[in-house]
Structure formats: C-alpha cells, structure tokens
Amino acid sequence: EVVASLAAAGFPDVSRVSARDSVAGTNIRYFLPGDAAAADRLAAILGNGAIARDFTAFRPSPRGGTLEVWLAGTAPARVVDAPEAILKILQTRAQEN
C-alpha cells in the first residue's frame, strides 16, 4: 500500500525492506543536503507526524536521491532458536556443577 502510494506521488524507485527494530515515529532519512526538500515533501505526503531526518553525517553515503522511509511500528518478537537455547542452558548447568 505505501509502496504504491509513493510511486503514484512521483517516487518511482521504491523497494520494501523489513526492519528488525521498532520505530516510534515515521521518518524519512536523507543522506545528502540536496535531498532534504524531497524528504520534506515525502514526509508531507505520508502525514501522520512523519518527519524528515538529516543523516548527512552517515558514511558511506548512498547515491544521491536515496531516501529511506521508516514507518512507525513495533518489530515482531524474535524467535529463539530452540536447539541453541537448550545447548546454552545445558552448558550453564554443566559449569555450575
């Protein structure tokens, strides 16, 4: 839904990547000063308190025109690898004895 909306608003090269982190508020990251206006425009299009965030100090900088949209939301709970967890418990118990 968001990808289609962005393409319709004139941002044609949109790809979706899932993050493993929770995001408190929707933000648009820009990496070059010349992309700040586009980030502001995108934040206005998304609404709901979306803000443009200055990531010009990030290195290495991606190519010009790159914007990252981080949508507000809670990351899914991480599933513990059961065999790894069991092995760790057994190792801890062995050290205790």
Salt bridges, closest charged atoms under 4 A:
none
